[in-house]
Amino acid sequence: MENPLYVSIFLFLCILIQSSAHGQSLRPGDLSPSCRERNKSPLCRAQIEHLRALSHMSKLGVWEHKELHLLHEDMKGQESFGRRSRAAETNKISQETRTRFLLFRGETDKGCQIRLNHSDTLQQCGFNSSLPLVMIVHGWLVDGILEDWIWEMVAALKSQLAQPVNVGLAEWVTLAHNHYTTAVRNTRLVGQEIAALLQWLQESVQFSPSHVHLIGYSLGAHVSGFAGSYMSRKHKIGRITAITQTVKCAHERSVHLFIDSLLHADMQSTAYLCRDMDSFSQGLCLSCKKGRCNTLGYHTRQEWQSKKSKSLFLVTRAQSPFKVYHYQFKIRFINQTENPVEPTFTVSFLGTRGERQKIPITLSKGITSNETYSFLITLDVDIGELIMIKFKWENSMVWSNVWNTVQTIIPWRRESLRSGLALKSIRVKVGETQQRMTFCSENMNDLVLHPAREKTFVRCEANSETLKRKIR
């Protein structure tokens, strides 16, 4: 049975952009207007090469999406478009390649060069054919110097994995340190040379390409896609991870999130399948049923998928470790005023392992009568199981004085809720544990929220009994 190719794409942006996918062959409509009339300028030729690379990646099961903090995980088998001719073309690669293949013995090693068709270099560099090979493929280089993240990833791969692996680098500096349009055109050649190396390892030391994991960053993602396309049907690459981004303000963010998954194996970030960013920000997508969530990075769960791509979302911290804890809050207010109320709230959490104070909540619209509001809250620390919530109306002193005056002037009946804004319960779902909880007001005789006052909510009795049964 043939081994499936596992392809991973990680794309992280700082702004929300309309989602798109490159899953079709090259079409004139994909080009900019100035390049559709057979314009042969270098920029237009680069656009064509870039789209061709994306087209090849899509045929391999690689898709590009543009979303905020999106993790796309789409793992499919390689298709056989032109494989026989490409495999034959790869066999014609000469003894010397433009790409240098470096192997690393230790965390601080700067690499030992493996030369194609020189078996003695495998022994000299310490290649172990009984271990998997993880090969890093860098992208376009502005100044011709390998970026620091490469050495960080090498060190993490050499030191943090439970099972040791061969760690390599496809170093194509002479081809990547060019005008961007030229570097794009060179990605095909580099991919072909990587395929030639893997085929040679198969022939010389019986090392199967199914034990190879390519990690391509930026244009290196395109290179990896081409490498897969040049492999024969019977000898497919085991896994390809394409780490890409499309905005400058997210420079290297995605690759550091991937490295973080190696450095903090006990703090794996979780991403959730969702339709769009608006739904995710409401906390409506924190389900892990039927594969709707997955971990981010090296340890992502690999599974066979249909041709339909996935869009998964998550929030991260500003610095490593990037993991946060996702909570959905659903609150049903009782508004007995005539007009919508637009307050600002803060919530404080007490858990079995810690607490978090005064997290601001701003609702997207005014509170009307008997409407349920859902929103996402994230914590950057693990406070354990949630046991108490403190809810505070943080309006200005002006509104607080007006509210107190109204409460004094109008004679409310004792048994009523008093005209105003009331809150009976809060429902919570925890993304990382999939736990659901309900919190009720500590004082069920007074459900009214007051400006500048804090109200305490505790686990309701029904949930407490359920918790006790789980402990038993």
GISULVEN-V633751 format. One record per residue. RES is the residue in one small letter. OMEGA is omega in degrees with one decimal (NA if undefined). BURIAL is 1 if it has 16 or more other ideal C-beta (glycine too) atoms within 10 Angstrom, else 0. Layout:
# GISULVEN-V633751
RES|OMEGA|BURIAL  RES|OMEGA|BURIAL
This chain:
# GISULVEN-V633751
m|-179.3|0  e|177.3|0  n|178.5|1  p|172.8|1  l|175.7|1  y|-177.7|1  v|179.3|1  s|173.5|1  i|176.8|1  f|-177.1|1  l|-175.4|1  f|-179.2|1  l|179.0|1  c|178.0|0  i|178.6|0  l|-179.8|0  i|179.6|0  q|-178.3|0  s|176.4|1  s|179.6|0  a|177.9|0  h|-177.2|1  g|-177.3|1  q|175.5|0  s|-176.2|0  l|-179.7|1  r|178.4|0  p|-178.3|0  g|179.5|0  d|-177.3|1  l|174.1|1  s|-175.7|0  p|-177.0|0  s|-176.6|0  c|-176.3|1  r|-177.0|0  e|177.2|0  r|176.8|0  n|-175.6|0  k|178.2|0  s|178.3|0  p|-179.5|0  l|179.8|0  c|176.9|1  r|178.5|1  a|177.2|1  q|-179.3|1  i|179.6|1  e|179.7|1  h|179.6|1  l|176.5|1  r|177.3|1  a|178.0|1  l|179.2|1  s|177.9|1  h|179.1|1  m|179.9|1  s|178.9|1  k|175.4|1  l|-176.9|1  g|-179.2|1  v|-179.5|1  w|177.5|1  e|177.4|1  h|179.2|1  k|178.5|1  e|176.6|1  l|178.8|1  h|-175.6|1  l|170.3|1  l|178.2|1  h|-179.5|1  e|-175.7|1  d|-171.2|1  m|-173.9|1  k|175.7|1  g|178.1|1  q|175.1|1  e|-168.4|0  s|-176.3|0  f|174.9|0  g|-173.8|0  r|-175.0|1  r|-179.7|0  s|-178.4|0  r|177.7|1  a|178.0|1  a|178.7|0  e|179.4|0  t|-179.2|1  n|-178.5|0  k|179.4|0  i|-176.1|1  s|-179.7|0  q|-178.3|0  e|179.5|0  t|175.7|1  r|178.6|0  t|175.0|1  r|179.9|1  f|-176.0|1  l|177.1|1  l|-174.0|1  f|178.7|1  r|-176.0|0  g|-175.7|0  e|-175.4|0  t|-179.9|0  d|179.0|1  k|170.4|0  g|175.6|1  c|-172.8|1  q|171.4|0  i|-178.1|1  r|-179.3|1  l|179.2|1  n|173.7|0  h|-174.8|0  s|-179.3|0  d|-179.7|0  t|176.4|1  l|179.3|1  q|-179.3|0  q|-176.8|0  c|175.5|1  g|178.2|0  f|-179.2|1  n|-174.8|0  s|177.8|0  s|179.8|0  l|176.3|0  p|176.6|1  l|172.6|1  v|-176.9|1  m|178.2|1  i|178.1|1  v|-178.2|1  h|-177.7|1  g|-179.5|1  w|-178.8|1  l|-178.1|1  v|-174.9|0  d|177.5|0  g|-179.3|0  i|178.0|0  l|-173.8|1  e|-174.2|1  d|-177.1|0  w|-179.5|1  i|-178.2|1  w|175.8|1  e|179.4|0  m|176.9|1  v|-178.9|1  a|-179.5|1  a|179.7|1  l|-178.5|1  k|-171.3|1  s|-168.8|0  q|-176.9|0  l|178.5|1  a|176.4|0  q|179.9|0  p|179.0|0  v|166.3|0  n|179.4|1  v|-178.1|1  g|178.3|1  l|170.5|1  a|-173.4|1  e|-177.7|1  w|-175.2|1  v|-176.5|0  t|179.2|0  l|-178.4|1  a|-179.5|1  h|180.0|0  n|170.0|0  h|-173.3|0  y|-179.2|0  t|177.5|1  t|178.8|1  a|177.9|1  v|179.9|1  r|-177.3|1  n|-176.4|1  t|-179.6|1  r|-179.7|1  l|-178.4|1  v|176.7|1  g|178.9|1  q|-179.7|1  e|175.1|1  i|178.1|1  a|179.0|1  a|178.1|1  l|-177.8|1  l|176.8|1  q|177.7|1  w|176.8|1  l|177.2|1  q|-175.8|1  e|-172.2|0  s|-177.8|0  v|178.3|0  q|178.3|0  f|-174.0|1  s|174.9|1  p|177.7|1  s|178.2|1  h|-177.0|1  v|175.1|1  h|175.8|1  l|175.9|1  i|-176.3|1  g|-179.8|1  y|178.0|1  s|177.8|1  l|174.9|1  g|175.4|1  a|177.3|1  h|176.7|1  v|-178.4|1  s|176.9|1  g|177.1|1  f|178.6|1  a|178.2|1  g|-177.8|1  s|-179.0|1  y|177.6|1  m|179.4|1  s|-177.7|1  r|-175.8|0  k|-175.6|0  h|-175.7|1  k|177.9|1  i|-174.8|1  g|-175.9|1  r|174.1|1  i|173.6|1  t|179.5|1  a|-178.7|1  i|-175.0|1  t|174.4|1  q|-172.5|1  t|177.2|0  v|-175.5|0  k|-175.6|0  c|176.6|0  a|-173.0|0  h|177.1|0  e|-178.6|0  r|-175.0|1  s|-178.0|1  v|177.6|1  h|173.0|1  l|178.0|1  f|178.2|1  i|179.5|1  d|179.2|1  s|175.5|1  l|-175.7|1  l|-176.3|1  h|-177.6|1  a|179.8|0  d|179.6|0  m|-178.7|0  q|177.9|1  s|179.8|1  t|176.8|1  a|-170.1|1  y|177.3|1  l|-177.3|1  c|-178.6|1  r|-177.7|0  d|-175.6|0  m|179.8|1  d|178.4|0  s|-179.6|0  f|-178.6|1  s|174.7|1  q|179.8|1  g|-173.7|1  l|-170.3|1  c|-174.3|1  l|179.0|1  s|175.8|0  c|179.1|0  k|175.5|0  k|175.2|0  g|-177.7|0  r|174.9|0  c|179.3|1  n|175.9|1  t|-177.2|1  l|168.1|1  g|-172.2|1  y|-174.1|1  h|180.0|0  t|179.8|1  r|-178.9|0  q|-177.6|0  e|178.6|0  w|-176.7|0  q|172.7|1  s|-177.8|0  k|179.1|0  k|-176.7|0  s|-179.9|1  k|172.2|1  s|-179.3|1  l|-174.1|1  f|173.3|1  l|173.5|1  v|178.4|1  t|172.5|1  r|179.8|0  a|-176.9|0  q|178.5|0  s|-3.7|0  p|-169.9|1  f|-174.8|1  k|169.6|1  v|-179.4|1  y|-173.0|1  h|178.0|1  y|169.2|1  q|176.8|1  f|175.5|1  k|-175.3|1  i|176.4|1  r|179.2|0  f|170.7|1  i|-177.1|1  n|-178.7|1  q|173.9|0  t|-177.8|0  e|-174.8|0  n|175.4|0  p|178.4|0  v|-178.5|1  e|-178.6|0  p|170.3|1  t|-177.3|0  f|165.8|1  t|176.8|0  v|175.3|1  s|-176.0|1  f|171.5|1  l|179.7|1  g|-178.3|1  t|-178.6|0  r|-179.0|0  g|-178.7|0  e|178.5|0  r|-171.0|1  q|165.8|0  k|173.6|0  i|-175.4|0  p|176.0|0  i|174.6|1  t|-179.3|0  l|-176.0|0  s|179.7|0  k|-179.0|0  g|-178.7|0  i|175.6|1  t|-172.6|0  s|169.4|0  n|177.0|0  e|-180.0|0  t|-179.7|0  y|179.3|0  s|179.4|0  f|-177.8|1  l|171.9|1  i|178.0|1  t|175.8|0  l|-179.5|1  d|175.2|0  v|178.5|0  d|-179.8|0  i|179.8|1  g|-179.3|0  e|-176.3|0  l|-178.6|1  i|-179.4|1  m|176.7|0  i|174.1|1  k|-171.9|1  f|-176.6|1  k|175.1|1  w|-171.2|1  e|-179.9|1  n|-176.0|1  s|179.1|0  m|179.2|0  v|179.3|0  w|179.5|0  s|179.3|1  n|178.0|0  v|-179.0|0  w|-179.2|1  n|178.5|0  t|178.9|0  v|-179.4|0  q|-178.5|0  t|-175.1|0  i|-173.7|0  i|-178.4|0  p|179.4|0  w|173.1|0  r|-174.0|0  r|-173.2|0  e|-178.2|0  s|176.9|0  l|-172.6|0  r|-177.1|1  s|-178.3|0  g|-176.0|1  l|-177.6|1  a|-179.1|1  l|-175.0|1  k|-175.8|0  s|178.1|0  i|176.6|1  r|-174.0|1  v|169.6|1  k|-179.4|1  v|-176.9|1  g|-173.2|1  e|-179.2|1  t|-177.2|0  q|-179.0|0  q|176.3|0  r|-178.3|0  m|173.5|1  t|179.5|1  f|-179.3|1  c|179.3|1  s|-179.9|1  e|177.4|0  n|-176.5|0  m|177.5|0  n|179.8|0  d|-176.9|0  l|-175.3|1  v|174.1|1  l|179.5|1  h|177.5|1  p|177.1|1  a|176.4|0  r|-178.5|0  e|177.8|0  k|-175.3|1  t|176.8|0  f|-178.0|1  v|178.8|0  r|-178.9|1  c|-173.8|1  e|-177.7|0  a|179.4|0  n|179.1|1  s|177.7|0  e|177.4|0  t|178.5|0  l|179.1|0  k|179.3|0  r|178.0|0  k|-179.8|0  i|178.8|0  r|NA|0
